[in-house]
């Protein structure tokens, strides 16, 4: 019996045969629990297996599954587990290295189906393992595929960056809280508390009473120990405003020494985390150079916050049918499939007509809509997916990829305004390439004239 691509669950159920052994594993930090059933959900093991999160435990699980296969003359094996925290990584990778079929079951599915066996809401590890096996038999799972090494490295460093960004935000909130209590007039002098002049002020005389006896030259002289361009008309003006506000400040003046010590620790930690984040950004830049097409997609400059990658999944129906999707499909300057130039790119779910976010993480399944529809046929074998290596047929995209260093440097000088939706500008890639080749610009490209302002060239 054949099903449409959208009926993924029916395809998974049809995939189960009499020669399948289904193993469900309940993951934990130290000890995992496994249960085994046949394709009908009948338990085939005398009792559950408990094994440790170590190589000895993994080998014990492998021997147990092999013995069950030999005992019941079952050739095929499918292993299901919950992606619980980070406990499942090592076992899933070890099993995948053994070329065993590993799938993932959503923890919400296990929670909602735990009463099916005994009509009881009770919860224990053997029962959870059995429920996971039942869910796999009913097709409630998704495939586990390992990313390439470079993307695993990128994923690790981005997770690290997210952690330190959160710490940086917490530190900034603490420093702002300190300013609101001790010197609430600071924002009227410095709009951005992270500027060098304000940080120099906080390090030298953070409290209002520290400034009351200072003159303008003294403040500027103190700033010079922490920054180079401390004086000038701006420095004189800021110093005068700071002293005037300090004399009228309503900030709290109790426990001054303790509060200063607290601020020193906060600023030192904030600067340390900032330096660490700058190094992480450099590591990310270096890592992106190892990812194919990354440099070609990042050679254009825009205002901060804009990018050239679409936020929602954009796909070619002919490519996705074979389980293939390229980062080129997400590039806002491309509106036709680079591998099938006559095929249009789509950005909505064919079942519910809604947009699908372009993201991959542990808590969501890639290329799957909220309605449950998947864009690709997950029953495609991994071997067939690896063998599918399409070639770029679009001359325009090939020309873009083959831009030399001088042409890339010239493109970096192009600035696109924030309000311009590049996805809706027709033939923009062709226009940019024609500009590089000194050809006559296309007449059907709309020109947007803007006035230069002070922030135009303040680009990172």
Residue pairs with C-beta under 8 A, 6 or more apart in sequence:
1 14
3 10
3 11
3 14
5 321
5 374
5 376
5 377
6 350
6 351
6 373
6 374
8 139
8 373
8 374
8 377
8 378
8 379
9 139
9 140
10 139
11 139
11 377
11 378
11 379
12 139
12 141
12 378
12 379
13 138
13 139
15 379
16 22
16 39
16 78
16 137
16 139
17 39
17 76
18 38
18 39
19 74
19 75
19 76
20 38
20 39
20 74
20 76
20 77
20 78
21 36
21 37
21 38
21 44
21 65
21 68
21 69
21 72
21 74
21 76
21 77
21 78
22 36
22 37
22 38
22 39
22 41
22 78
22 80
22 133
22 136
22 137
23 34
23 35
23 36
23 65
23 77
23 78
23 79
23 80
23 133
24 34
24 35
24 36
24 37
24 80
24 81
24 105
24 128
24 129
24 130
24 131
24 132
24 133
24 134
24 135
24 136
25 32
25 33
25 34
25 61
25 79
25 80
25 81
25 91
25 129
25 132
26 32
26 33
26 34
26 81
26 82
26 125
26 126
26 128
26 129
26 132
27 81
27 82
27 84
27 85
27 87
27 88
27 91
28 53
28 84
28 87
28 125
29 53
29 87
30 52
30 53
31 50
31 51
31 52
31 53
31 57
32 50
32 51
32 52
32 53
32 57
32 61
32 91
33 48
33 49
33 50
33 125
33 126
33 128
33 129
34 48
34 49
34 51
34 61
34 64
34 129
35 43
35 45
35 48
35 49
35 126
35 129
35 130
35 132
35 133
36 43
36 44
36 45
36 65
36 68
36 133
37 43
37 44
37 130
37 133
37 134
37 137
38 44
38 72
38 74
39 137
40 137
41 133
41 134
41 137
43 130
44 68
44 71
44 72
45 64
45 68
48 125
48 126
48 129
48 130
49 60
49 61
49 64
50 125
51 57
51 58
51 60
51 61
51 64
52 60
53 87
53 90
53 91
58 91
58 94
58 95
62 98
65 77
65 79
68 74
69 75
69 77
76 101
77 100
77 101
78 101
78 103
78 136
79 95
79 100
79 101
79 102
79 103
80 102
80 103
80 104
80 105
80 132
80 133
80 135
80 136
80 141
81 88
81 91
81 92
81 102
81 103
81 104
81 105
81 132
82 88
82 104
82 105
82 106
82 107
82 110
82 128
82 132
83 104
83 107
83 362
84 107
92 102
92 144
93 146
95 102
96 102
96 144
96 146
102 144
103 136
103 141
103 142
103 143
103 144
104 141
104 142
104 143
104 144
105 132
105 135
105 136
105 140
105 141
106 140
106 142
109 135
109 140
110 128
110 131
110 132
110 135
113 131
113 134
113 135
113 140
114 121
114 123
114 127
114 128
114 131
115 121
116 131
116 134
117 127
117 130
117 131
117 134
118 127
135 141
142 365
142 368
142 378
143 378
145 382
146 152
147 155
150 287
150 290
150 291
151 291
153 287
154 284
154 287
154 288
154 291
157 280
157 283
157 284
157 287
158 284
160 280
161 277
161 280
161 281
161 284
164 273
164 276
164 277
164 280
165 277
167 273
168 270
168 273
168 274
168 277
171 266
171 269
171 270
171 273
172 194
172 270
174 266
175 193
175 263
175 266
175 267
175 270
176 193
178 259
178 262
178 263
178 266
179 186
179 187
179 193
181 251
181 252
181 259
182 206
182 207
182 208
182 251
182 252
182 259
182 263
183 206
183 207
183 208
183 246
183 249
183 251
184 249
184 250
184 251
185 208
185 245
185 246
185 248
185 249
185 250
185 251
186 193
186 198
186 245
187 193
188 241
188 245
189 238
189 241
189 242
189 245
190 197
190 198
190 201
190 238
192 198
193 199
196 226
196 227
197 223
197 227
197 230
197 235
197 238
199 226
199 267
200 222
200 223
200 225
200 226
200 227
200 230
201 219
201 223
201 242
202 263
202 267
203 226
203 264
203 267
204 210
204 222
204 223
204 225
204 226
205 211
205 214
205 219
205 222
206 260
206 263
207 251
207 253
207 256
207 259
207 260
208 245
208 246
208 247
208 249
208 251
208 253
209 246
209 253
209 256
210 246
211 219
211 242
211 243
211 246
211 247
212 243
212 246
212 247
214 222
214 243
215 243
216 236
216 239
216 240
216 243
219 239
219 242
219 243
220 230
220 231
220 235
220 236
220 239
221 230
223 230
223 235
223 239
224 230
224 231
229 235
288 294
288 295
288 298
289 295
293 326
293 327
293 328
293 401
295 408
296 400
296 401
296 403
297 308
297 309
297 327
297 331
298 308
299 403
299 408
299 411
299 412
300 308
300 411
300 412
300 414
300 416
301 412
301 413
301 414
301 415
301 416
301 459
302 308
302 415
302 416
302 418
303 415
303 416
303 417
303 418
303 459
304 460
305 418
306 416
306 418
308 331
308 332
308 333
308 422
309 327
309 330
309 331
309 332
309 358
310 330
310 331
310 332
310 347
310 358
310 423
311 357
311 358
312 347
312 355
312 356
312 357
312 358
313 325
313 330
313 347
313 355
313 356
313 357
313 358
313 367
313 375
314 329
314 330
314 345
314 346
314 347
314 358
315 325
315 329
315 345
315 346
315 347
315 367
315 375
316 329
316 337
316 339
316 340
316 343
316 344
316 345
316 346
317 343
317 346
318 337
318 339
318 340
318 343
319 325
319 326
319 329
319 337
319 339
319 340
319 390
320 367
320 375
320 376
321 376
321 377
322 380
322 384
322 385
322 388
323 376
323 377
323 378
323 380
323 384
323 385
323 388
324 385
324 388
324 390
325 367
325 376
326 338
326 339
328 334
328 338
328 392
328 397
329 337
329 338
329 345
330 358
332 422
332 423
333 400
333 422
333 428
333 429
333 432
334 345
334 394
334 397
334 429
335 344
335 345
335 426
336 342
336 343
336 344
336 345
336 394
337 343
337 344
337 345
337 394
338 392
338 393
338 394
338 397
339 390
339 391
339 392
339 393
339 394
340 393
341 393
341 394
347 355
348 354
348 355
348 356
349 355
349 356
349 369
349 371
349 373
349 375
350 373
350 375
351 369
351 371
351 373
352 369
352 370
352 371
352 373
354 369
354 370
354 371
356 367
356 368
356 369
356 370
356 375
357 364
359 366
360 366
365 374
367 374
367 375
367 376
368 374
368 375
369 375
392 398
392 401
396 429
396 430
396 433
397 429
399 433
400 429
400 433
403 411
403 436
407 436
410 436
411 432
411 436
414 432
415 456
415 459
416 422
417 448
417 450
420 448
422 428
425 445
425 446
426 444
426 445
427 442
427 444
427 445
428 445
430 442
431 441
431 442
431 445
434 440
434 441
434 442
435 441
